[in-house]
Amino acid sequence: MTPYQHLWRNGSPCTLPSGKAVCVGKNYADHIREMNSKAARQPVLFFKPRSALCSTQDTLEISHLSHLGELHHELEIALLIGTTLNRHSSELLNGVVGIGLGIDLTLRDVQAELKQEGLPWERAKAFDNSCVLSPFLQVEDGWQPDNLELTLWVNEVQRQHSNSQLMLTPIADLLHEIVQVVTLEPGDVVLTGTPAGVGPLRAGDNLRGALNQDILFDKLRIE
Ligand code: ZN
């Protein structure tokens, strides 16, 4: 498989390098409920390395993971970072150059075990190809992340559907929280948390994802 490169919605490659993914947990109340979990007192942050990034435009191979239990989809709004953002930066939203969708692939049984033992989540969250990214829509300075609707269909059945308005920590505040901890660099992505409806993927599944009315990926084949 060719190395991952960020893509724009029109299919052209993006000149930004591919970087790390900063991911947010527990950002929608309905997902916290479905996990029988408790709200966090501050945004939950975790990371996926550059080697985890792959594209919704390629077939997603999961068969080598099948002995590890259930592999869940988590559809999330993804932000593509265009300029360095750190704790001294202002106008953080203007550092975002693209918005798209990401699937935070999660080995749910592995994660449950790690959680129970109080261990870090990397084995469940940061493995190769665990961060599946759609092409990005370009945004201009001054954009506002209000009212972004995300939808995932698996085999034509709608599995996840929500709106950025339902985030417990909205996008601008998430960026502020993140840069207090870690510098965001050009080509990094931020995954902003998943709403309810997560569930297992199986070989043969076909996925479609939409951001507002825009279908950003279709016929993503799981093998
Ligand atoms: Zn997630």
Boltz pocket constraint, residues with backbone or C-beta under 6 A from the ligand:
constraints:
  - pocket:
      binder: B
      contacts: [[A, 23], [A, 24], [A, 25], [A, 74], [A, 76], [A, 104], [A, 193], [A, 194]]
      max_distance: 6.0
